[in-house]
Amino acid sequence: MEKIAIKTEYIKLDALLKYAALLASGGEAKTAVAEGLVKVNGEVCTMRGKKLRPGDRVTFGGQTVEITADES
C-alpha cells in the first residue's frame, strides 16, 4: 500500500486520485467516482469532492493509497 502525505487538513477525492497518479486527469477521476469504481475506507464512494483526511484509505483499480499527515 502506498502512502500519500498531505500538508493540508484534507484533500478532495478527485484531487487525490490525480495526485497519487491513479488517474491521469480530473475528467477521468470524475467518471471513475461517478461510476462507483472508487472505494474510500472499504466502501464505494460516489462523491468526488469528499474530503479525505489522514488515516483514510482510497482504493481504485486494485491499488490502495493511505493518506498520512506531512509533519514537516
Secondary structure by P-SEA (a helix, b strand, c coil): cbbbbbccccccaaaaaaaacccccaaaaaaaaaaccccccccccccccccccccbbbbcccbbbbbbbccc
